[in-house]
Amino acid sequence: MNERIKLLAEQARVFAVQTVDVECKGSLDEALDAAFEEKFAELIVQECARIAEENDLGIDIVSTRIKEHFGVEE
């Protein structure tokens, strides 16, 4: 696995562990998995948007559209 993806996955794991409510409904494992998956996807979209911003010669519409499409805010 790419080192950058490993780093994003680790950030998502940390986020999940720190934010999941211990008294959540359902299984704790399910809640952790859901929080991880959502954060991991968000981090990947943000990374793609960042790359688009850096490579679009000053026009940030591509980055904005990527984030809007996936419902990700800065």
SVG drawing of the C-alpha trace seen along z (x, -y; Angstrom):
<svg xmlns="http://www.w3.org/2000/svg" viewBox="-29 -31 34 36">
<polyline fill="none" stroke="black" stroke-width="0.4" points="0.0,0.0 1.2,-3.5 2.7,-5.3 0.4,-8.3 -2.6,-6.0 -1.2,-4.3 -0.9,-7.7 -4.5,-8.7 -5.7,-5.3 -3.9,-5.9 -5.4,-9.4 -8.8,-7.9 -8.3,-5.2 -7.2,-7.8 -10.2,-9.9 -12.6,-6.9 -11.2,-5.9 -11.3,-9.5 -14.8,-10.3 -16.9,-7.2 -19.3,-7.3 -18.7,-4.3 -22.4,-4.2 -23.4,-4.2 -26.3,-2.1 -25.3,1.2 -21.9,2.7 -18.8,0.7 -16.9,2.4 -19.6,1.4 -19.5,-2.2 -15.7,-2.3 -15.8,-0.8 -18.4,-3.3 -16.4,-6.3 -13.2,-5.0 -14.7,-4.5 -16.3,-7.9 -13.2,-9.7 -10.9,-7.7 -13.0,-8.5 -13.2,-12.2 -9.4,-12.3 -8.9,-10.8 -11.3,-13.3 -9.5,-16.2 -6.2,-14.8 -7.5,-14.6 -8.9,-18.1 -5.5,-19.4 -3.7,-17.8 -6.2,-19.4 -5.7,-22.8 -1.9,-22.5 -2.1,-21.5 -4.8,-23.5 -2.8,-26.7 -4.7,-28.9 -8.2,-27.8 -9.7,-26.2 -13.0,-25.0 -11.8,-21.4 -11.0,-21.2 -14.2,-22.8 -16.3,-20.5 -14.5,-17.4 -15.3,-18.4 -18.9,-19.4 -19.5,-16.1 -18.5,-14.1 -20.0,-16.4 -16.7,-17.2 -16.0,-20.5 -12.5,-21.9"/>
</svg>
